[in-house]
Amino acid sequence: MKKICFLSVFCALFLISCSPDVRQPAAAIDIEEMRSICNLAVLDCYYHNVAKLNRQEKALLRNTERTIWMDYTAKIKVGIDASLLTIAVDGAAVTITLPAPKALQKPNIIEDSITYFSSEGKDTTKITPEERLEAVGIANANMLSTVRENSSLMLNAENRVKEILKSYVDRIGELSDTAYTITWQRLPDVPAKD
């Protein structure tokens, strides 16, 4: 009985291994996968900066000026808005339309990196919470402006997205035995909103 069971299992395995080659269905380019890839292709940028806040104060009969500096490090993500990515596939021709790269979020100031100084010296107890909040607002505006004006950073972000999307399309081409050619297009720039 054991020999018959063993022989039956062996024959079944042999027949399965000799069955005709069953190919997987051809892989297709998927816009949602490409959008997910774009969301992963962001650059995490770290900036060290100083924000300056000037205060006019009245003390008895005279006006005084006080300056507050905020020294900090912030992280900001730069990439493309993946929801605006479009693709068109016509046979082996793929047209990918990308939006312009941009800062994808407000700067994330690293709290442990913040140091305040004032023109009164290192005594930061005189800096009010409102002044600290205003300094953070100035710091965020400075950082966003710096990032937007950094054309080489934006070019690096765009090239990173293109490189990763090209790898994806090439891989789909290998799986489906198709030699895709990619044409890149750019959406018109939209002014950034703060």
MODELLER restraints for C-alpha pairs under 7 A, 6 or more apart:
rsr = mdl.restraints
at = mdl.atoms
rsr.add(forms.Gaussian(group=physical.xy_distance, feature=features.Distance(at['CA:26:A'], at['CA:175:A']), mean=6.75, stdev=0.5))
rsr.add(forms.Gaussian(group=physical.xy_distance, feature=features.Distance(at['CA:26:A'], at['CA:176:A']), mean=4.84, stdev=0.5))
rsr.add(forms.Gaussian(group=physical.xy_distance, feature=features.Distance(at['CA:27:A'], at['CA:172:A']), mean=5.82, stdev=0.5))
rsr.add(forms.Gaussian(group=physical.xy_distance, feature=features.Distance(at['CA:27:A'], at['CA:175:A']), mean=5.99, stdev=0.5))
rsr.add(forms.Gaussian(group=physical.xy_distance, feature=features.Distance(at['CA:27:A'], at['CA:176:A']), mean=5.41, stdev=0.5))
rsr.add(forms.Gaussian(group=physical.xy_distance, feature=features.Distance(at['CA:28:A'], at['CA:172:A']), mean=6.48, stdev=0.5))
rsr.add(forms.Gaussian(group=physical.xy_distance, feature=features.Distance(at['CA:29:A'], at['CA:169:A']), mean=6.81, stdev=0.5))
rsr.add(forms.Gaussian(group=physical.xy_distance, feature=features.Distance(at['CA:29:A'], at['CA:172:A']), mean=6.55, stdev=0.5))
rsr.add(forms.Gaussian(group=physical.xy_distance, feature=features.Distance(at['CA:31:A'], at['CA:87:A']), mean=6.82, stdev=0.5))
rsr.add(forms.Gaussian(group=physical.xy_distance, feature=features.Distance(at['CA:34:A'], at['CA:165:A']), mean=6.69, stdev=0.5))
rsr.add(forms.Gaussian(group=physical.xy_distance, feature=features.Distance(at['CA:35:A'], at['CA:82:A']), mean=5.05, stdev=0.5))
rsr.add(forms.Gaussian(group=physical.xy_distance, feature=features.Distance(at['CA:35:A'], at['CA:83:A']), mean=6.82, stdev=0.5))
rsr.add(forms.Gaussian(group=physical.xy_distance, feature=features.Distance(at['CA:35:A'], at['CA:85:A']), mean=6.89, stdev=0.5))
rsr.add(forms.Gaussian(group=physical.xy_distance, feature=features.Distance(at['CA:38:A'], at['CA:80:A']), mean=6.98, stdev=0.5))
rsr.add(forms.Gaussian(group=physical.xy_distance, feature=features.Distance(at['CA:38:A'], at['CA:82:A']), mean=5.73, stdev=0.5))
rsr.add(forms.Gaussian(group=physical.xy_distance, feature=features.Distance(at['CA:38:A'], at['CA:161:A']), mean=6.07, stdev=0.5))
rsr.add(forms.Gaussian(group=physical.xy_distance, feature=features.Distance(at['CA:39:A'], at['CA:82:A']), mean=6.31, stdev=0.5))
rsr.add(forms.Gaussian(group=physical.xy_distance, feature=features.Distance(at['CA:41:A'], at['CA:79:A']), mean=6.93, stdev=0.5))
rsr.add(forms.Gaussian(group=physical.xy_distance, feature=features.Distance(at['CA:41:A'], at['CA:160:A']), mean=6.59, stdev=0.5))
rsr.add(forms.Gaussian(group=physical.xy_distance, feature=features.Distance(at['CA:41:A'], at['CA:161:A']), mean=5.72, stdev=0.5))
rsr.add(forms.Gaussian(group=physical.xy_distance, feature=features.Distance(at['CA:42:A'], at['CA:77:A']), mean=6.22, stdev=0.5))
rsr.add(forms.Gaussian(group=physical.xy_distance, feature=features.Distance(at['CA:42:A'], at['CA:78:A']), mean=5.57, stdev=0.5))
rsr.add(forms.Gaussian(group=physical.xy_distance, feature=features.Distance(at['CA:42:A'], at['CA:79:A']), mean=4.67, stdev=0.5))
rsr.add(forms.Gaussian(group=physical.xy_distance, feature=features.Distance(at['CA:42:A'], at['CA:157:A']), mean=6.87, stdev=0.5))
rsr.add(forms.Gaussian(group=physical.xy_distance, feature=features.Distance(at['CA:43:A'], at['CA:77:A']), mean=5.57, stdev=0.5))
rsr.add(forms.Gaussian(group=physical.xy_distance, feature=features.Distance(at['CA:43:A'], at['CA:78:A']), mean=5.11, stdev=0.5))
rsr.add(forms.Gaussian(group=physical.xy_distance, feature=features.Distance(at['CA:43:A'], at['CA:79:A']), mean=6.33, stdev=0.5))
rsr.add(forms.Gaussian(group=physical.xy_distance, feature=features.Distance(at['CA:43:A'], at['CA:157:A']), mean=6.39, stdev=0.5))
rsr.add(forms.Gaussian(group=physical.xy_distance, feature=features.Distance(at['CA:44:A'], at['CA:75:A']), mean=6.63, stdev=0.5))
rsr.add(forms.Gaussian(group=physical.xy_distance, feature=features.Distance(at['CA:44:A'], at['CA:76:A']), mean=5.88, stdev=0.5))
rsr.add(forms.Gaussian(group=physical.xy_distance, feature=features.Distance(at['CA:44:A'], at['CA:77:A']), mean=4.74, stdev=0.5))
rsr.add(forms.Gaussian(group=physical.xy_distance, feature=features.Distance(at['CA:44:A'], at['CA:78:A']), mean=6.58, stdev=0.5))
rsr.add(forms.Gaussian(group=physical.xy_distance, feature=features.Distance(at['CA:45:A'], at['CA:75:A']), mean=5.53, stdev=0.5))
rsr.add(forms.Gaussian(group=physical.xy_distance, feature=features.Distance(at['CA:45:A'], at['CA:76:A']), mean=5.29, stdev=0.5))
rsr.add(forms.Gaussian(group=physical.xy_distance, feature=features.Distance(at['CA:45:A'], at['CA:77:A']), mean=6.16, stdev=0.5))
rsr.add(forms.Gaussian(group=physical.xy_distance, feature=features.Distance(at['CA:46:A'], at['CA:73:A']), mean=6.81, stdev=0.5))
rsr.add(forms.Gaussian(group=physical.xy_distance, feature=features.Distance(at['CA:46:A'], at['CA:74:A']), mean=5.62, stdev=0.5))
rsr.add(forms.Gaussian(group=physical.xy_distance, feature=features.Distance(at['CA:46:A'], at['CA:75:A']), mean=4.50, stdev=0.5))
rsr.add(forms.Gaussian(group=physical.xy_distance, feature=features.Distance(at['CA:46:A'], at['CA:76:A']), mean=6.52, stdev=0.5))
rsr.add(forms.Gaussian(group=physical.xy_distance, feature=features.Distance(at['CA:47:A'], at['CA:73:A']), mean=5.52, stdev=0.5))
rsr.add(forms.Gaussian(group=physical.xy_distance, feature=features.Distance(at['CA:47:A'], at['CA:74:A']), mean=5.37, stdev=0.5))
rsr.add(forms.Gaussian(group=physical.xy_distance, feature=features.Distance(at['CA:47:A'], at['CA:75:A']), mean=6.46, stdev=0.5))
rsr.add(forms.Gaussian(group=physical.xy_distance, feature=features.Distance(at['CA:48:A'], at['CA:72:A']), mean=5.82, stdev=0.5))
rsr.add(forms.Gaussian(group=physical.xy_distance, feature=features.Distance(at['CA:48:A'], at['CA:73:A']), mean=4.32, stdev=0.5))
rsr.add(forms.Gaussian(group=physical.xy_distance, feature=features.Distance(at['CA:48:A'], at['CA:74:A']), mean=6.53, stdev=0.5))
rsr.add(forms.Gaussian(group=physical.xy_distance, feature=features.Distance(at['CA:49:A'], at['CA:71:A']), mean=5.99, stdev=0.5))
rsr.add(forms.Gaussian(group=physical.xy_distance, feature=features.Distance(at['CA:49:A'], at['CA:72:A']), mean=5.64, stdev=0.5))
rsr.add(forms.Gaussian(group=physical.xy_distance, feature=features.Distance(at['CA:49:A'], at['CA:73:A']), mean=6.30, stdev=0.5))
rsr.add(forms.Gaussian(group=physical.xy_distance, feature=features.Distance(at['CA:50:A'], at['CA:69:A']), mean=6.48, stdev=0.5))
rsr.add(forms.Gaussian(group=physical.xy_distance, feature=features.Distance(at['CA:50:A'], at['CA:70:A']), mean=5.39, stdev=0.5))
rsr.add(forms.Gaussian(group=physical.xy_distance, feature=features.Distance(at['CA:50:A'], at['CA:71:A']), mean=4.41, stdev=0.5))
rsr.add(forms.Gaussian(group=physical.xy_distance, feature=features.Distance(at['CA:50:A'], at['CA:72:A']), mean=6.29, stdev=0.5))
rsr.add(forms.Gaussian(group=physical.xy_distance, feature=features.Distance(at['CA:51:A'], at['CA:69:A']), mean=5.61, stdev=0.5))
rsr.add(forms.Gaussian(group=physical.xy_distance, feature=features.Distance(at['CA:51:A'], at['CA:70:A']), mean=5.04, stdev=0.5))
rsr.add(forms.Gaussian(group=physical.xy_distance, feature=features.Distance(at['CA:51:A'], at['CA:71:A']), mean=6.59, stdev=0.5))
rsr.add(forms.Gaussian(group=physical.xy_distance, feature=features.Distance(at['CA:51:A'], at['CA:135:A']), mean=6.37, stdev=0.5))
rsr.add(forms.Gaussian(group=physical.xy_distance, feature=features.Distance(at['CA:51:A'], at['CA:138:A']), mean=6.30, stdev=0.5))
rsr.add(forms.Gaussian(group=physical.xy_distance, feature=features.Distance(at['CA:51:A'], at['CA:139:A']), mean=5.14, stdev=0.5))
rsr.add(forms.Gaussian(group=physical.xy_distance, feature=features.Distance(at['CA:52:A'], at['CA:68:A']), mean=5.80, stdev=0.5))
rsr.add(forms.Gaussian(group=physical.xy_distance, feature=features.Distance(at['CA:52:A'], at['CA:69:A']), mean=4.58, stdev=0.5))
rsr.add(forms.Gaussian(group=physical.xy_distance, feature=features.Distance(at['CA:52:A'], at['CA:70:A']), mean=6.47, stdev=0.5))
rsr.add(forms.Gaussian(group=physical.xy_distance, feature=features.Distance(at['CA:52:A'], at['CA:135:A']), mean=6.97, stdev=0.5))
rsr.add(forms.Gaussian(group=physical.xy_distance, feature=features.Distance(at['CA:53:A'], at['CA:67:A']), mean=5.69, stdev=0.5))
rsr.add(forms.Gaussian(group=physical.xy_distance, feature=features.Distance(at['CA:53:A'], at['CA:68:A']), mean=5.03, stdev=0.5))
rsr.add(forms.Gaussian(group=physical.xy_distance, feature=features.Distance(at['CA:53:A'], at['CA:69:A']), mean=6.30, stdev=0.5))
rsr.add(forms.Gaussian(group=physical.xy_distance, feature=features.Distance(at['CA:53:A'], at['CA:135:A']), mean=6.18, stdev=0.5))
rsr.add(forms.Gaussian(group=physical.xy_distance, feature=features.Distance(at['CA:54:A'], at['CA:66:A']), mean=5.93, stdev=0.5))
rsr.add(forms.Gaussian(group=physical.xy_distance, feature=features.Distance(at['CA:54:A'], at['CA:67:A']), mean=4.49, stdev=0.5))
rsr.add(forms.Gaussian(group=physical.xy_distance, feature=features.Distance(at['CA:54:A'], at['CA:68:A']), mean=6.36, stdev=0.5))
rsr.add(forms.Gaussian(group=physical.xy_distance, feature=features.Distance(at['CA:55:A'], at['CA:65:A']), mean=5.61, stdev=0.5))
rsr.add(forms.Gaussian(group=physical.xy_distance, feature=features.Distance(at['CA:55:A'], at['CA:66:A']), mean=4.98, stdev=0.5))
rsr.add(forms.Gaussian(group=physical.xy_distance, feature=features.Distance(at['CA:55:A'], at['CA:67:A']), mean=6.02, stdev=0.5))
rsr.add(forms.Gaussian(group=physical.xy_distance, feature=features.Distance(at['CA:56:A'], at['CA:63:A']), mean=6.84, stdev=0.5))
rsr.add(forms.Gaussian(group=physical.xy_distance, feature=features.Distance(at['CA:56:A'], at['CA:64:A']), mean=5.88, stdev=0.5))
rsr.add(forms.Gaussian(group=physical.xy_distance, feature=features.Distance(at['CA:56:A'], at['CA:65:A']), mean=4.62, stdev=0.5))
rsr.add(forms.Gaussian(group=physical.xy_distance, feature=features.Distance(at['CA:56:A'], at['CA:66:A']), mean=6.35, stdev=0.5))
rsr.add(forms.Gaussian(group=physical.xy_distance, feature=features.Distance(at['CA:57:A'], at['CA:63:A']), mean=5.68, stdev=0.5))
rsr.add(forms.Gaussian(group=physical.xy_distance, feature=features.Distance(at['CA:57:A'], at['CA:64:A']), mean=5.18, stdev=0.5))
rsr.add(forms.Gaussian(group=physical.xy_distance, feature=features.Distance(at['CA:57:A'], at['CA:65:A']), mean=6.02, stdev=0.5))
rsr.add(forms.Gaussian(group=physical.xy_distance, feature=features.Distance(at['CA:58:A'], at['CA:64:A']), mean=6.11, stdev=0.5))
rsr.add(forms.Gaussian(group=physical.xy_distance, feature=features.Distance(at['CA:66:A'], at['CA:119:A']), mean=5.82, stdev=0.5))
rsr.add(forms.Gaussian(group=physical.xy_distance, feature=features.Distance(at['CA:67:A'], at['CA:118:A']), mean=5.54, stdev=0.5))
rsr.add(forms.Gaussian(group=physical.xy_distance, feature=features.Distance(at['CA:67:A'], at['CA:119:A']), mean=5.22, stdev=0.5))
rsr.add(forms.Gaussian(group=physical.xy_distance, feature=features.Distance(at['CA:68:A'], at['CA:117:A']), mean=5.69, stdev=0.5))
rsr.add(forms.Gaussian(group=physical.xy_distance, feature=features.Distance(at['CA:68:A'], at['CA:118:A']), mean=4.25, stdev=0.5))
rsr.add(forms.Gaussian(group=physical.xy_distance, feature=features.Distance(at['CA:68:A'], at['CA:119:A']), mean=6.45, stdev=0.5))
rsr.add(forms.Gaussian(group=physical.xy_distance, feature=features.Distance(at['CA:69:A'], at['CA:116:A']), mean=5.70, stdev=0.5))
rsr.add(forms.Gaussian(group=physical.xy_distance, feature=features.Distance(at['CA:69:A'], at['CA:117:A']), mean=5.11, stdev=0.5))
rsr.add(forms.Gaussian(group=physical.xy_distance, feature=features.Distance(at['CA:69:A'], at['CA:118:A']), mean=6.07, stdev=0.5))
rsr.add(forms.Gaussian(group=physical.xy_distance, feature=features.Distance(at['CA:70:A'], at['CA:114:A']), mean=6.62, stdev=0.5))
rsr.add(forms.Gaussian(group=physical.xy_distance, feature=features.Distance(at['CA:70:A'], at['CA:115:A']), mean=5.76, stdev=0.5))
rsr.add(forms.Gaussian(group=physical.xy_distance, feature=features.Distance(at['CA:70:A'], at['CA:116:A']), mean=4.64, stdev=0.5))
rsr.add(forms.Gaussian(group=physical.xy_distance, feature=features.Distance(at['CA:70:A'], at['CA:117:A']), mean=6.52, stdev=0.5))
rsr.add(forms.Gaussian(group=physical.xy_distance, feature=features.Distance(at['CA:70:A'], at['CA:135:A']), mean=6.64, stdev=0.5))
rsr.add(forms.Gaussian(group=physical.xy_distance, feature=features.Distance(at['CA:71:A'], at['CA:114:A']), mean=5.60, stdev=0.5))
rsr.add(forms.Gaussian(group=physical.xy_distance, feature=features.Distance(at['CA:71:A'], at['CA:115:A']), mean=5.10, stdev=0.5))
rsr.add(forms.Gaussian(group=physical.xy_distance, feature=features.Distance(at['CA:71:A'], at['CA:116:A']), mean=6.33, stdev=0.5))
rsr.add(forms.Gaussian(group=physical.xy_distance, feature=features.Distance(at['CA:72:A'], at['CA:113:A']), mean=5.15, stdev=0.5))
rsr.add(forms.Gaussian(group=physical.xy_distance, feature=features.Distance(at['CA:72:A'], at['CA:114:A']), mean=4.45, stdev=0.5))
rsr.add(forms.Gaussian(group=physical.xy_distance, feature=features.Distance(at['CA:72:A'], at['CA:115:A']), mean=6.50, stdev=0.5))
rsr.add(forms.Gaussian(group=physical.xy_distance, feature=features.Distance(at['CA:73:A'], at['CA:109:A']), mean=6.06, stdev=0.5))
rsr.add(forms.Gaussian(group=physical.xy_distance, feature=features.Distance(at['CA:73:A'], at['CA:110:A']), mean=5.86, stdev=0.5))
rsr.add(forms.Gaussian(group=physical.xy_distance, feature=features.Distance(at['CA:73:A'], at['CA:113:A']), mean=5.69, stdev=0.5))
rsr.add(forms.Gaussian(group=physical.xy_distance, feature=features.Distance(at['CA:74:A'], at['CA:107:A']), mean=5.96, stdev=0.5))
rsr.add(forms.Gaussian(group=physical.xy_distance, feature=features.Distance(at['CA:74:A'], at['CA:108:A']), mean=5.31, stdev=0.5))
rsr.add(forms.Gaussian(group=physical.xy_distance, feature=features.Distance(at['CA:74:A'], at['CA:109:A']), mean=4.09, stdev=0.5))
rsr.add(forms.Gaussian(group=physical.xy_distance, feature=features.Distance(at['CA:74:A'], at['CA:110:A']), mean=5.48, stdev=0.5))
rsr.add(forms.Gaussian(group=physical.xy_distance, feature=features.Distance(at['CA:75:A'], at['CA:107:A']), mean=5.72, stdev=0.5))
rsr.add(forms.Gaussian(group=physical.xy_distance, feature=features.Distance(at['CA:75:A'], at['CA:108:A']), mean=5.11, stdev=0.5))
rsr.add(forms.Gaussian(group=physical.xy_distance, feature=features.Distance(at['CA:75:A'], at['CA:109:A']), mean=6.38, stdev=0.5))
rsr.add(forms.Gaussian(group=physical.xy_distance, feature=features.Distance(at['CA:76:A'], at['CA:103:A']), mean=6.93, stdev=0.5))
rsr.add(forms.Gaussian(group=physical.xy_distance, feature=features.Distance(at['CA:76:A'], at['CA:105:A']), mean=6.59, stdev=0.5))
rsr.add(forms.Gaussian(group=physical.xy_distance, feature=features.Distance(at['CA:76:A'], at['CA:106:A']), mean=6.75, stdev=0.5))
rsr.add(forms.Gaussian(group=physical.xy_distance, feature=features.Distance(at['CA:76:A'], at['CA:107:A']), mean=4.80, stdev=0.5))
rsr.add(forms.Gaussian(group=physical.xy_distance, feature=features.Distance(at['CA:76:A'], at['CA:108:A']), mean=6.17, stdev=0.5))
rsr.add(forms.Gaussian(group=physical.xy_distance, feature=features.Distance(at['CA:77:A'], at['CA:103:A']), mean=5.86, stdev=0.5))
rsr.add(forms.Gaussian(group=physical.xy_distance, feature=features.Distance(at['CA:77:A'], at['CA:104:A']), mean=5.54, stdev=0.5))
rsr.add(forms.Gaussian(group=physical.xy_distance, feature=features.Distance(at['CA:77:A'], at['CA:105:A']), mean=6.28, stdev=0.5))
rsr.add(forms.Gaussian(group=physical.xy_distance, feature=features.Distance(at['CA:78:A'], at['CA:101:A']), mean=6.87, stdev=0.5))
rsr.add(forms.Gaussian(group=physical.xy_distance, feature=features.Distance(at['CA:78:A'], at['CA:102:A']), mean=5.55, stdev=0.5))
rsr.add(forms.Gaussian(group=physical.xy_distance, feature=features.Distance(at['CA:78:A'], at['CA:103:A']), mean=4.48, stdev=0.5))
rsr.add(forms.Gaussian(group=physical.xy_distance, feature=features.Distance(at['CA:78:A'], at['CA:104:A']), mean=5.52, stdev=0.5))
rsr.add(forms.Gaussian(group=physical.xy_distance, feature=features.Distance(at['CA:78:A'], at['CA:157:A']), mean=6.55, stdev=0.5))
rsr.add(forms.Gaussian(group=physical.xy_distance, feature=features.Distance(at['CA:79:A'], at['CA:101:A']), mean=5.00, stdev=0.5))
rsr.add(forms.Gaussian(group=physical.xy_distance, feature=features.Distance(at['CA:79:A'], at['CA:102:A']), mean=5.67, stdev=0.5))
rsr.add(forms.Gaussian(group=physical.xy_distance, feature=features.Distance(at['CA:79:A'], at['CA:103:A']), mean=6.60, stdev=0.5))
rsr.add(forms.Gaussian(group=physical.xy_distance, feature=features.Distance(at['CA:79:A'], at['CA:104:A']), mean=6.45, stdev=0.5))
rsr.add(forms.Gaussian(group=physical.xy_distance, feature=features.Distance(at['CA:79:A'], at['CA:157:A']), mean=5.39, stdev=0.5))
rsr.add(forms.Gaussian(group=physical.xy_distance, feature=features.Distance(at['CA:79:A'], at['CA:158:A']), mean=6.91, stdev=0.5))
rsr.add(forms.Gaussian(group=physical.xy_distance, feature=features.Distance(at['CA:80:A'], at['CA:99:A']), mean=6.22, stdev=0.5))
rsr.add(forms.Gaussian(group=physical.xy_distance, feature=features.Distance(at['CA:80:A'], at['CA:100:A']), mean=6.34, stdev=0.5))
rsr.add(forms.Gaussian(group=physical.xy_distance, feature=features.Distance(at['CA:80:A'], at['CA:101:A']), mean=4.47, stdev=0.5))
rsr.add(forms.Gaussian(group=physical.xy_distance, feature=features.Distance(at['CA:80:A'], at['CA:102:A']), mean=6.10, stdev=0.5))
rsr.add(forms.Gaussian(group=physical.xy_distance, feature=features.Distance(at['CA:81:A'], at['CA:99:A']), mean=6.75, stdev=0.5))
rsr.add(forms.Gaussian(group=physical.xy_distance, feature=features.Distance(at['CA:84:A'], at['CA:99:A']), mean=6.25, stdev=0.5))
rsr.add(forms.Gaussian(group=physical.xy_distance, feature=features.Distance(at['CA:85:A'], at['CA:97:A']), mean=5.90, stdev=0.5))
rsr.add(forms.Gaussian(group=physical.xy_distance, feature=features.Distance(at['CA:85:A'], at['CA:98:A']), mean=5.22, stdev=0.5))
rsr.add(forms.Gaussian(group=physical.xy_distance, feature=features.Distance(at['CA:85:A'], at['CA:99:A']), mean=6.58, stdev=0.5))
rsr.add(forms.Gaussian(group=physical.xy_distance, feature=features.Distance(at['CA:86:A'], at['CA:96:A']), mean=5.92, stdev=0.5))
rsr.add(forms.Gaussian(group=physical.xy_distance, feature=features.Distance(at['CA:86:A'], at['CA:97:A']), mean=5.19, stdev=0.5))
rsr.add(forms.Gaussian(group=physical.xy_distance, feature=features.Distance(at['CA:86:A'], at['CA:98:A']), mean=6.95, stdev=0.5))
rsr.add(forms.Gaussian(group=physical.xy_distance, feature=features.Distance(at['CA:87:A'], at['CA:94:A']), mean=6.90, stdev=0.5))
rsr.add(forms.Gaussian(group=physical.xy_distance, feature=features.Distance(at['CA:87:A'], at['CA:95:A']), mean=5.52, stdev=0.5))
rsr.add(forms.Gaussian(group=physical.xy_distance, feature=features.Distance(at['CA:87:A'], at['CA:96:A']), mean=4.52, stdev=0.5))
rsr.add(forms.Gaussian(group=physical.xy_distance, feature=features.Distance(at['CA:87:A'], at['CA:97:A']), mean=6.21, stdev=0.5))
rsr.add(forms.Gaussian(group=physical.xy_distance, feature=features.Distance(at['CA:88:A'], at['CA:94:A']), mean=5.71, stdev=0.5))
rsr.add(forms.Gaussian(group=physical.xy_distance, feature=features.Distance(at['CA:88:A'], at['CA:95:A']), mean=5.11, stdev=0.5))
rsr.add(forms.Gaussian(group=physical.xy_distance, feature=features.Distance(at['CA:88:A'], at['CA:96:A']), mean=6.66, stdev=0.5))
rsr.add(forms.Gaussian(group=physical.xy_distance, feature=features.Distance(at['CA:89:A'], at['CA:95:A']), mean=6.51, stdev=0.5))
rsr.add(forms.Gaussian(group=physical.xy_distance, feature=features.Distance(at['CA:92:A'], at['CA:178:A']), mean=6.59, stdev=0.5))
rsr.add(forms.Gaussian(group=physical.xy_distance, feature=features.Distance(at['CA:92:A'], at['CA:179:A']), mean=6.32, stdev=0.5))
rsr.add(forms.Gaussian(group=physical.xy_distance, feature=features.Distance(at['CA:92:A'], at['CA:180:A']), mean=4.56, stdev=0.5))
rsr.add(forms.Gaussian(group=physical.xy_distance, feature=features.Distance(at['CA:92:A'], at['CA:181:A']), mean=6.28, stdev=0.5))
rsr.add(forms.Gaussian(group=physical.xy_distance, feature=features.Distance(at['CA:93:A'], at['CA:180:A']), mean=5.77, stdev=0.5))
rsr.add(forms.Gaussian(group=physical.xy_distance, feature=features.Distance(at['CA:93:A'], at['CA:181:A']), mean=5.13, stdev=0.5))
rsr.add(forms.Gaussian(group=physical.xy_distance, feature=features.Distance(at['CA:93:A'], at['CA:182:A']), mean=6.23, stdev=0.5))
rsr.add(forms.Gaussian(group=physical.xy_distance, feature=features.Distance(at['CA:94:A'], at['CA:180:A']), mean=6.62, stdev=0.5))
rsr.add(forms.Gaussian(group=physical.xy_distance, feature=features.Distance(at['CA:94:A'], at['CA:181:A']), mean=5.99, stdev=0.5))
rsr.add(forms.Gaussian(group=physical.xy_distance, feature=features.Distance(at['CA:94:A'], at['CA:182:A']), mean=4.81, stdev=0.5))
rsr.add(forms.Gaussian(group=physical.xy_distance, feature=features.Distance(at['CA:94:A'], at['CA:183:A']), mean=6.21, stdev=0.5))
rsr.add(forms.Gaussian(group=physical.xy_distance, feature=features.Distance(at['CA:95:A'], at['CA:182:A']), mean=5.76, stdev=0.5))
rsr.add(forms.Gaussian(group=physical.xy_distance, feature=features.Distance(at['CA:95:A'], at['CA:183:A']), mean=4.72, stdev=0.5))
rsr.add(forms.Gaussian(group=physical.xy_distance, feature=features.Distance(at['CA:95:A'], at['CA:184:A']), mean=5.97, stdev=0.5))
rsr.add(forms.Gaussian(group=physical.xy_distance, feature=features.Distance(at['CA:96:A'], at['CA:183:A']), mean=6.27, stdev=0.5))
rsr.add(forms.Gaussian(group=physical.xy_distance, feature=features.Distance(at['CA:96:A'], at['CA:184:A']), mean=5.15, stdev=0.5))
rsr.add(forms.Gaussian(group=physical.xy_distance, feature=features.Distance(at['CA:96:A'], at['CA:185:A']), mean=6.10, stdev=0.5))
rsr.add(forms.Gaussian(group=physical.xy_distance, feature=features.Distance(at['CA:97:A'], at['CA:184:A']), mean=5.99, stdev=0.5))
rsr.add(forms.Gaussian(group=physical.xy_distance, feature=features.Distance(at['CA:97:A'], at['CA:185:A']), mean=4.50, stdev=0.5))
rsr.add(forms.Gaussian(group=physical.xy_distance, feature=features.Distance(at['CA:97:A'], at['CA:186:A']), mean=5.32, stdev=0.5))
rsr.add(forms.Gaussian(group=physical.xy_distance, feature=features.Distance(at['CA:97:A'], at['CA:187:A']), mean=6.42, stdev=0.5))
rsr.add(forms.Gaussian(group=physical.xy_distance, feature=features.Distance(at['CA:98:A'], at['CA:185:A']), mean=6.27, stdev=0.5))
rsr.add(forms.Gaussian(group=physical.xy_distance, feature=features.Distance(at['CA:98:A'], at['CA:186:A']), mean=4.98, stdev=0.5))
rsr.add(forms.Gaussian(group=physical.xy_distance, feature=features.Distance(at['CA:98:A'], at['CA:187:A']), mean=5.91, stdev=0.5))
rsr.add(forms.Gaussian(group=physical.xy_distance, feature=features.Distance(at['CA:99:A'], at['CA:186:A']), mean=5.79, stdev=0.5))
rsr.add(forms.Gaussian(group=physical.xy_distance, feature=features.Distance(at['CA:99:A'], at['CA:187:A']), mean=4.82, stdev=0.5))
rsr.add(forms.Gaussian(group=physical.xy_distance, feature=features.Distance(at['CA:100:A'], at['CA:186:A']), mean=6.94, stdev=0.5))
rsr.add(forms.Gaussian(group=physical.xy_distance, feature=features.Distance(at['CA:100:A'], at['CA:187:A']), mean=6.80, stdev=0.5))
rsr.add(forms.Gaussian(group=physical.xy_distance, feature=features.Distance(at['CA:100:A'], at['CA:189:A']), mean=6.05, stdev=0.5))
rsr.add(forms.Gaussian(group=physical.xy_distance, feature=features.Distance(at['CA:101:A'], at['CA:154:A']), mean=5.73, stdev=0.5))
rsr.add(forms.Gaussian(group=physical.xy_distance, feature=features.Distance(at['CA:101:A'], at['CA:157:A']), mean=6.46, stdev=0.5))
rsr.add(forms.Gaussian(group=physical.xy_distance, feature=features.Distance(at['CA:101:A'], at['CA:158:A']), mean=5.98, stdev=0.5))
rsr.add(forms.Gaussian(group=physical.xy_distance, feature=features.Distance(at['CA:102:A'], at['CA:148:A']), mean=6.82, stdev=0.5))
rsr.add(forms.Gaussian(group=physical.xy_distance, feature=features.Distance(at['CA:102:A'], at['CA:154:A']), mean=6.84, stdev=0.5))
rsr.add(forms.Gaussian(group=physical.xy_distance, feature=features.Distance(at['CA:103:A'], at['CA:147:A']), mean=6.99, stdev=0.5))
rsr.add(forms.Gaussian(group=physical.xy_distance, feature=features.Distance(at['CA:106:A'], at['CA:140:A']), mean=6.94, stdev=0.5))
rsr.add(forms.Gaussian(group=physical.xy_distance, feature=features.Distance(at['CA:107:A'], at['CA:140:A']), mean=5.91, stdev=0.5))
rsr.add(forms.Gaussian(group=physical.xy_distance, feature=features.Distance(at['CA:107:A'], at['CA:143:A']), mean=6.83, stdev=0.5))
rsr.add(forms.Gaussian(group=physical.xy_distance, feature=features.Distance(at['CA:116:A'], at['CA:124:A']), mean=6.46, stdev=0.5))
rsr.add(forms.Gaussian(group=physical.xy_distance, feature=features.Distance(at['CA:117:A'], at['CA:124:A']), mean=6.35, stdev=0.5))
rsr.add(forms.Gaussian(group=physical.xy_distance, feature=features.Distance(at['CA:118:A'], at['CA:124:A']), mean=6.78, stdev=0.5))
rsr.add(forms.Gaussian(group=physical.xy_distance, feature=features.Distance(at['CA:170:A'], at['CA:180:A']), mean=6.96, stdev=0.5))
rsr.add(forms.Gaussian(group=physical.xy_distance, feature=features.Distance(at['CA:173:A'], at['CA:179:A']), mean=5.65, stdev=0.5))
rsr.add(forms.Gaussian(group=physical.xy_distance, feature=features.Distance(at['CA:173:A'], at['CA:180:A']), mean=6.12, stdev=0.5))
